[in-house]
Amino acid sequence: MPDSGHPAYVSIEYAAQHLDLSKLTIRRMIADGSLQAFRVGKTRSIRVRGADLEALLTPIPAAAS
């Protein structure tokens, strides 16, 4: 996996900061299935893949001049 500049698995808070979204938006994306999340052991900690965050981003095509 290419190095994207952040850890392989990140917290919801990190994901929200990285994408400039609220933590609630990240939780909604997890709930609707647009972002896969993982629980750490039997704890309440939730992590998402850093690569999945990058996959959410889509480039905006430049306007033809």
Rosetta silent file (secondary structure, phi, psi, omega in degrees, C-alpha in Angstrom):
SEQUENCE: MPDSGHPAYVSIEYAAQHLDLSKLTIRRMIADGSLQAFRVGKTRSIRVRGADLEALLTPIPAAAS
SCORE:     score description
SCORE:     0.000 S_00000001
   1 L     0.000  131.066 -179.822    0.000    0.000    0.000 S_00000001
   2 L   -67.001  149.552  178.976    1.465    3.395   -0.912 S_00000001
   3 L   -74.118  116.688 -178.155    2.301    5.788    1.908 S_00000001
   4 L   -98.717    5.581  176.466   -0.502    8.356    2.053 S_00000001
   5 L    91.563   -0.054  175.792    1.062   10.400    4.852 S_00000001
   6 L  -138.595  165.649 -177.117   -1.109    9.109    7.704 S_00000001
   7 L   -59.555  160.917 -179.591   -1.334    5.889    9.731 S_00000001
   8 L   -61.440  -41.234  177.866   -2.906    2.747    8.277 S_00000001
   9 E  -124.763  135.549 -175.582   -5.839    2.965   10.708 S_00000001
  10 E  -129.733  159.254  178.038   -7.080    6.235   12.182 S_00000001
  11 E   -75.673  166.172  176.275   -9.647    7.374   14.732 S_00000001
  12 H   -61.294  -40.013  179.421  -12.932    9.007   13.833 S_00000001
  13 H   -61.853  -45.246  178.427  -11.560   12.290   15.162 S_00000001
  14 H   -62.140  -44.182 -179.596   -8.465   12.058   12.941 S_00000001
  15 H   -59.981  -43.284  179.765  -10.607   11.163    9.918 S_00000001
  16 H   -63.163  -43.703  179.238  -12.872   14.152   10.555 S_00000001
  17 H   -65.759  -42.015 -177.747   -9.920   16.526   10.873 S_00000001
  18 H   -62.396  -39.051 -177.776   -8.196   15.100    7.789 S_00000001
  19 H   -96.461    1.328 -177.846  -11.296   15.584    5.610 S_00000001
  20 L    56.815   47.499  178.016  -12.397   18.811    7.344 S_00000001
  21 L  -124.194  169.081  175.638  -15.723   17.213    8.319 S_00000001
  22 L   -81.639  158.869  175.772  -17.479   16.777   11.643 S_00000001
  23 H   -62.675  -34.758  178.572  -17.136   13.587   13.670 S_00000001
  24 H   -63.273  -39.443  177.409  -20.899   13.154   13.276 S_00000001
  25 H   -63.066  -42.244  177.681  -20.539   13.190    9.476 S_00000001
  26 H   -62.195  -43.253  178.689  -17.856   10.489    9.675 S_00000001
  27 H   -63.030  -38.477  177.602  -20.152    8.421   11.928 S_00000001
  28 H   -65.270  -40.111  178.825  -23.013    8.871    9.439 S_00000001
  29 H   -63.877  -37.156  176.647  -20.765    7.723    6.587 S_00000001
  30 H   -66.187  -44.861 -178.005  -19.902    4.626    8.616 S_00000001
  31 H   -64.087  -37.359 -178.139  -23.591    3.998    9.374 S_00000001
  32 L   -87.589   -0.210  174.972  -24.675    4.321    5.723 S_00000001
  33 L    87.790    2.234 -179.991  -21.846    2.071    4.523 S_00000001
  34 L   -80.728  -10.509  175.946  -19.921    4.655    2.513 S_00000001
  35 L  -139.707  121.967 -179.040  -16.961    4.332    4.912 S_00000001
  36 L   -81.151  139.741  179.915  -15.904    1.001    6.396 S_00000001
  37 E  -131.307  161.589 -177.223  -14.922    0.984   10.070 S_00000001
  38 E  -134.264  139.705  173.487  -13.405   -1.517   12.480 S_00000001
  39 E   -88.825  142.453 -179.765  -13.725   -2.020   16.210 S_00000001
  40 L   -92.672  107.520  179.834  -10.477   -2.510   18.128 S_00000001
  41 L    56.683 -136.432  179.643  -10.786   -5.719   20.128 S_00000001
  42 L  -101.390   15.910  179.949  -13.621   -5.630   22.633 S_00000001
  43 L   -86.494  176.160  177.028  -13.233   -1.914   23.265 S_00000001
  44 L   -89.252   -2.176 -178.871  -15.482    0.864   22.037 S_00000001
  45 L   -65.173  134.491  179.196  -12.629    2.280   19.941 S_00000001
  46 E  -120.077  138.158  178.607  -13.443    2.560   16.235 S_00000001
  47 E  -130.599  151.121  173.939  -10.863    2.942   13.478 S_00000001
  48 E  -123.528  154.215  178.781  -11.060    3.531    9.736 S_00000001
  49 E   -73.742  135.669  175.824   -8.411    2.812    7.127 S_00000001
  50 H   -60.195  -37.514  179.907   -6.408    5.820    6.036 S_00000001
  51 H   -64.830  -32.284  178.109   -6.543    4.531    2.462 S_00000001
  52 H   -67.706  -30.975  175.977  -10.360    4.506    2.649 S_00000001
  53 H   -65.183  -44.448  179.244  -10.281    8.218    3.480 S_00000001
  54 H   -63.142  -35.109 -178.799   -8.222    8.897    0.363 S_00000001
  55 H   -67.507  -22.846  178.518  -10.647    6.795   -1.696 S_00000001
  56 H   -70.871  -25.403 -176.239  -13.496    9.126   -0.687 S_00000001
  57 L   -81.130  131.439  177.382  -11.820   12.044   -2.440 S_00000001
  58 L  -125.479  134.565 -179.080  -12.603   12.546   -6.105 S_00000001
  59 L   -69.051  147.814  175.917  -10.923   15.147   -8.291 S_00000001
  60 L   -96.028  123.393 -178.138  -12.983   17.914   -9.815 S_00000001
  61 L   -66.955  145.444  177.797  -12.312   18.172  -13.550 S_00000001
  62 L   -72.346  145.948  178.461  -11.022   21.485  -14.803 S_00000001
  63 L   -70.732  142.270  177.755  -13.391   23.526  -16.935 S_00000001
  64 L   -72.229  136.605  179.391  -12.620   23.555  -20.639 S_00000001
  65 L  -109.352    0.000    0.000  -11.353   26.912  -21.823 S_00000001
